[in-house]
Every structure is written in structure tokens, then in C-alpha cells.
Amino acid sequence: MDRRRRERLTPLWFRQAAKLEARGALLAVGLCFCFFLSWAAAAVGLAALVGAFAAGLVLEEAHSQMFVQRGEPPLGELLQPMISFLVPVFFVLVGFRTSLAAVARPILLTVPLALALAAVAGKLACAAGVLHPGVKRLTVAVGMIPRGEVTLVFAALGRTLHVGGAPLVDERGYTALVTVVILTTLMTPPALKWSFRAARRNSGITRPAA
């Protein structure tokens, strides 16, 4: 895509910000754009996370192009120090809020196990939509299994929301969701390895001898 076309696709907000001579304008406008979409999502009754996620999809490298051309780092590089600091803090807080006593009894493990099985089944069903020739549906399905930080964010939000005086996600529900994230994250690497081996066997490809 040539420069003129990229500039036409770049939102007016970023084009106007690029006219500022002050360094840091890209970071400021990028954060404002993210906060604005988060506010808009909350205003229509959605979680603010939905707006922030949409902002992440919109803010591609083309939006930083005019700033990079004058010697400034791209937006992703500017955000890296903030990400390096906040992401570990978020995961530590998730761990502190998780009650191991909520899954200490075997009967209480049924909920996270059932949710993990539902997550796996859902991804296997989604892989049926993979129609590109040569792409292994099983490998795609296994790669989508992990429930990550988005699930943790929604679990944290659920603890802050109350319905009828009770939290939307109680302690056991919160711990169950965290357990699902751990289970699906740990099972994916060996499952992916197995799916790649199965794909090689089915295609008749053998690994060359050392």
C-alpha cells in the first residue's frame, strides 16, 4: 500500500496529531483514542474492555507511519514500558484474589472442569468453519483453546458488579474462571505438539534423519 493511500485511510485524529511538533503526541492520541472507545462502549452498556479491544484492532502500524517517518518510534514501542509494568501487576492481583480453598474439595472442581471441557468443545466446533485447503482444522482448534487475559478481566469485572446485593461473580465463580485459564493454557502446548505430529503422519511427511 503506497503512502498516499495509507494517509487516506489514517483517521483524521492521527493526521492532525502528526502536525504537532511535540514528541509524545502519538502516545497521547493513541491513549485518548483507546479511552474514548472504552467510554463509548460503557455508554452503550458494554464492558469498557470491548472498546479497548476495538481500539487495539483499529490502531495498526499505518497510524504511526507519519510519526515514524520523522524519526519517532511507533505506537507499539511507545506502549511497551507501560505494558511491561501493568501486565505483571494485573496477573499478581488476579493471583491474590484467587481463593485456593474454593477448589480444595473435589466436588468444587466440577465447575472449572466442566467449563474447560466446554471451552475445548467450543473451539473444536469453531474449527469446522476452517475451509482453506491445506489447513488442519484440528491444529486450528487446539490453537484457539487457551482462555487468556480477557477471561481474567471479565472475571475481575464480574466481582465488582452486584445484582440484588450479591456480586455477579462470587468467590467460587471467580476461582473457577481462573482455574479454567490455567488448565486451558497448560493443556495447549502438548496438544498442539500432538496435533502437528498427527498432521505429519496423515500427510505422509517424515522428519529427516539427523
Beta strands, then each sheet from edge to edge (+ up, - down):
strand 1: 162-163
strand 2: 166-167
sheet 1: 1+ 2-
end
